[in-house]
Amino acid sequence: MEILGTQKHKIIYGDALEAIKLLPDSSVDLIFADPPYNIGKNFNGQIEKWETEEGYLEWCYEWLDLCIQKLKPHGSFYVMTATQFMPYFDIYLRKKMTILSRLVWSYDSSGVQAKKYYGSMYEPILYCVKDKNNYTFNTNDILVEAKTGAKRKLIDYRKAIPTVYNSEKVPGNVWEFSRVRYRMDEYENHPTQKPITLLERIIKASSNVGDLVLDPFSGTFTTCFVAKELGRNSIGIELQDEYVKIGLRRLQLAEEFKGEILTKEIRTFETQKMATQHNLTLF
Ligand SMILES: C[S@@+](CC[C@H](N)C(=O)[O-])C[C@H]1O[C@@H](n2cnc3c(N)ncnc32)[C@H](O)[C@@H]1O
């Protein structure tokens, strides 16, 4: 497809707060932000746990503001965090944007989540837009089967000519997608990798071919990978070099670097030039 040839994918190896500031204001069509949740996960040796909850939230408010600033007037913003912090995000964001849906990503788990309370089997996602009267929502690209429970097709006899009920519908706000497990084709060595199916729905619904998608906490670069598959442009930011390597491979930018990662220490003029050529930004 010709349009894919014109795509651009940029990986920024650095801190999200610094990197987002480099982008022009009102330049991004869709942002998917899946930050550290402040629950003690180990990201390549870095434990993500702030000293206080207030500290975590202050940090989040800073990048949430930056994301809003970089979003186009008709842009969409999907944001995740742990269930216990989502109420703060909700209260903060509803003053600045319109929250159209409070999504629940629900998944099954074979493991025992908790023995003395009800284990967590979902993660919340806020879906916000800047302008509730003008935003991208590609209904026809994300339709799902409308399950009626009936064995035969239901007929609407109220119509002049009885017609079969629509068998497809827009998904509701509870989304069932399995988590990425070891041995799945898409699995990467990362503790909180999001599934391709989740990002497919978001990117198909809230962006068009040729649009720019930003993921400030890219991890395994699922967002950028799916954006590429769907003919969108992407910018992915990530702090850990091991995950940047995954991104380079998943976006097939790695070959151009012959599998070598440009570390902060070897930031010479040459590497900077090469990085620019290959859409990799270093800090
Ligand atoms: C929840 S994970 C994202 C997972 C991603 N959605 C995926 O599908 O793989 C959060 C990521 O943010 C990265 N990170 C943490 N602090 C960061 C910062 N200040 N700037 C950029 N990335 C950061 C972590 O290394 C981690 O990979």
The ligand as an SDF file (V2000), in Angstrom:
LIG
                    3D

 27 29  0  0  0  0  0  0  0  0999 V2000
    3.3320    0.3140   31.7560 C   0  0  0  0  0  0  0  0  0  0  0  0
    4.7720    0.2700   30.8020 S   0  0  0  0  0  0  0  0  0  0  0  0
    4.2180    0.4900   29.1480 C   0  0  0  0  0  0  0  0  0  0  0  0
    3.9370   -0.7980   28.4490 C   0  0  0  0  0  0  0  0  0  0  0  0
    3.5440   -0.6160   26.9940 C   0  0  0  0  0  0  0  0  0  0  0  0
    2.2380   -0.0390   26.8810 N   0  0  0  0  0  0  0  0  0  0  0  0
    3.6140   -1.9280   26.2330 C   0  0  0  0  0  0  0  0  0  0  0  0
    2.6190   -2.3000   25.5740 O   0  0  0  0  0  0  0  0  0  0  0  0
    4.6290   -2.5840   26.2860 O   0  0  0  0  0  0  0  0  0  0  0  0
    5.5180    1.7930   31.2010 C   0  0  0  0  0  0  0  0  0  0  0  0
    6.8570    2.0230   30.5080 C   0  0  0  0  0  0  0  0  0  0  0  0
    7.2680    3.3650   30.7960 O   0  0  0  0  0  0  0  0  0  0  0  0
    8.6780    3.4080   30.9060 C   0  0  0  0  0  0  0  0  0  0  0  0
    9.0060    4.6170   31.6590 N   0  0  0  0  0  0  0  0  0  0  0  0
    9.0050    4.7850   33.0020 C   0  0  0  0  0  0  0  0  0  0  0  0
    9.3060    6.0540   33.3270 N   0  0  0  0  0  0  0  0  0  0  0  0
    9.4860    6.7180   32.1470 C   0  0  0  0  0  0  0  0  0  0  0  0
    9.8040    8.0520   31.8130 C   0  0  0  0  0  0  0  0  0  0  0  0
    9.9860    8.9760   32.7410 N   0  0  0  0  0  0  0  0  0  0  0  0
    9.9110    8.3720   30.5100 N   0  0  0  0  0  0  0  0  0  0  0  0
    9.7220    7.4380   29.5290 C   0  0  0  0  0  0  0  0  0  0  0  0
    9.4150    6.1460   29.7940 N   0  0  0  0  0  0  0  0  0  0  0  0
    9.2950    5.7870   31.0820 C   0  0  0  0  0  0  0  0  0  0  0  0
    9.0290    2.1030   31.5930 C   0  0  0  0  0  0  0  0  0  0  0  0
   10.3710    1.7330   31.3400 O   0  0  0  0  0  0  0  0  0  0  0  0
    7.9940    1.1390   30.9940 C   0  0  0  0  0  0  0  0  0  0  0  0
    8.5380    0.4390   29.9080 O   0  0  0  0  0  0  0  0  0  0  0  0
  1  2  1  0
  2  3  1  0
  2 10  1  0
  3  4  1  0
  4  5  1  0
  5  6  1  0
  5  7  1  0
  7  8  2  0
  7  9  1  0
 10 11  1  0
 11 12  1  0
 11 26  1  0
 12 13  1  0
 13 14  1  0
 13 24  1  0
 14 15  1  0
 14 23  1  0
 15 16  2  0
 16 17  1  0
 17 18  1  0
 17 23  2  0
 18 19  1  0
 18 20  2  0
 20 21  1  0
 21 22  2  0
 22 23  1  0
 24 25  1  0
 24 26  1  0
 26 27  1  0
M  CHG  2   2   1   9  -1
M  END
$$$$
